[in-house]
Amino acid sequence: MMQAPVSTTREQWLSALGLVLLTVVLLVSTHSAIGIPRDESFYIEAARVYGRWFALLFNQPTQALSDAAIVHSWSFNSEHPPFVKSLFAWCWLIEARWHVFGSERLACRFAPMVLHSVAVGLVYLWGTQSQCRRVGWFAALFYLLLPRVFYHAHLACFDVPIASMVLISAYAYWRSLTRTRWVWCFGIVFGLTLATKHNSWLVPPVLMVHWLIWARHTPTTRRANWFWSMLIVSVCVFYLSWPLLWVRPIEHLRWYARFHMQHEYYNMAYWGVNYFKPPFPKSYPWVMTGFTVPMTSLALGVMGLIYAIRRSVRVDAHASTFALWTGLALVPLLVYLLPHTPIFGGTKHWFPAYPFFSLCAGSAFDRLCARAALGPWVGALEHRRKVGLALAAGLLLLPASIETWRGRRFGLSYYNALAGGTRGAADKGMNRTFWGVHAVNLAPYLRRRLPLGGRIWLGDTTQQAWQLLQAEGLVPRTIIPAGNLADADVILVDEEHHFAEVHYQAWQVIGDTRPDHVLTFDGVPIVTVYFNPHPQR
Amino acid sequence: MALWIVALVALLELGLLAKQSFGVPSEASLRHRAQEMVAQIPDGPAWQNMPRWQQTLTLSYADQAITPSRLLDSGRPLWRASDSIVGAQVWQITAEGPMACPWQTQQAVLGGGLGFGALAPTSRFVCGAHPAAWVGTTIEEDVTLRPRHCIHQQPLDSRPLRMQVSLPAPIAHKATTLTFGATLYYEDERQRTGAPVRIDLALSGRPHAQIHHRDGDGYRVWRWHLKSMPSTLDVTVTNMGAPRRSFCWNATLDEEVQP
């Protein structure tokens, strides 16, 4: 039997709101040092294109709704559905009109930051409602202090938003099992989740299995209202959110599905080997999770997962909730056991598992505290017990706090103590970086090296990203991207295994193998810069 | 009890973090990826026998330029093909007969970047209008991502490319070993779906060996003991039918060690 969720108290709402605000403030205040990765530069361009279409919709709706205008605007970056990009576009419009954010970059990043903050608040609420405040608080802070998630939460990309949307959908589903009005809510939210990223395709099977198990133990509430809501409301919301589907829906849906089922494979270094096509190592998601979640958090998360699995099979009031969390925490990783699942950027593709991993960790913490002999240590008084618990939580989350703070600019290069940190991971031949995100961190060197301007070979950084950084004044406007490597005064090479050839091209051009400057994190080379004394121009 | 164990894990992690923050980076993590690749070449240059920290310092902070050939060409052979390219001759073998590819200097270098392969040198043999129709000394990434200093000689179609290099007279009286090493560019070879490349070697104008480089061979080395010394080495490369056969080779003559 499933326990009806308790009603949310004012204090709980305020706590959740506080967590949301805290997360937004943290993200906004730390975003400027984070460069613009390749994909983000494309999504910012998409925000501009979609934003112009929204403006046209207001000013000349007939023209905006013509097939030609829709196809012209929404064909850009159509391999990803538009919900989050539409949010970028709205914020971009606000920035263009009122200059609220101060830069296009922050404008486009704001919506994902808010979505992540809402997820942190919701983790707190769900943990509190389903169990107790201790679970809620610990799980929320645990989720906030995952270094790689925190880094990605800054970006105008989809990896953290889809994690947030999957969490919100799962919560709405959970509430819909006992409250009818949440059925509609679930339909709408899951429609938006479908319109966020294709990771959402993994959610219905988990919910289906969960519901079948849950319905078996709850004979009075067998109706699968959520399922019909998903089939009807979610599909309608998905359709309405994507103008491109208004023109040739079947053709585009087929293309969208085929694009992701037959996606090209990217390069990824793992234990010294550069993998570029399946089969990828089955251990990849497990080892990478083990190496990129802070060690203490990992221990608690694994304990929580084991605890959740054990609780799932019991027939009690919490079993259904634990079963749901377990399923949603494991399936995003289990999918990598399939033979043709592409591994692109690694960890970010199973971020949707982490809110549930955090809830499991919160449960483990609660369980540990309940069983711990804190009484003799802090005394029997209730307030002393609370202080003891807060100290314990603080100690357990302290390493994650430090690592999240240290890794905030180099989140893609972050590895935990189990891997030996970034240095240990480099020794082991793990991926050091990707996406060409660090050009912004080279600004001091570039100003010093090319005071009068010059040409730069951007490596993996896109020209759009460079122009955005120039527009903000973060990199010199006098340094322009070179079309040929031999034309450049400085050549950037990202330290990825398969980028070795660009090192060799640079050696060929300058006739020297010595770098002029190396951008490091924890002493590990992340971007190598060559200076070309005789550019070909 | 379990809480205290997790608390100990947290303290251990804090200790490890402190060690990472204030400790000395390991040598492997300090090295650049390209340097790691170089360091793994089994027959690499002599300085690779130095301790790792010295390699790192040598590469990153040396006062004088470290040219690719100094870095990559191992040993001190009597003769190396990549050093002799200026006096060589290159022909494209057509149905009408050999067509000479002229040696041109101060040519523009175009392109670069991921997937682009080896960059052309400014001085090279030019065998047609296609930007990739050149023969010259470059650095090519092999299938293990390692750099190879070699002569890029890629037939773009079924017409073979032939290079003839002269061997200097003074070494012609010494007993020698001919070592021939060849590779394809990483991205051309890694899918292992391409046709083999055929290489015909001739010494002093007489056929010496016909060998094949197949996808998966990586940087492959052949060695021959030479009893009579040749005056020229001819290397004819034939594309057996697949696109993107970015063949790159180098050869050395080494004095044989007397037992």
Interface residues (C-beta under 8 A of the other chain):
Chain A: N274 F276 K277 P294 M295 T296 A299 L300 M303 L368 C369 R371 A372 L374 A392 L395 L396 L398 P399 I402 E403 R406 N416 A417 G420 G421 T422 R423 G424 A426 D427 R432 W457 G459 D460 N484 L485 A486 V493 E495 E496 H497 H498 F499 A500 E501 V502 H503 Y504 Q505 W507 Q508 V509 G511 D512 T513 R514 P515 V518 D522 G523 V524 P525 T528 Q536
Chain B: M1 A2 L3 W4 V6 A7 V9 A10 L11 L12 E13 L14 L16 L17 Q20 S21 P25 S26 A28 S29 L30 R31 H32 R33 A34 M37 L59 S60 Y61 A62 A65 I66 T67 P68 L71 A108 V109 L110 G111 G112 G113 L114 F116 G117 A118 L119 P121 T122 T138 I139 E140 E141 L145 R146 P147 Y185 Y186 R190 Q191
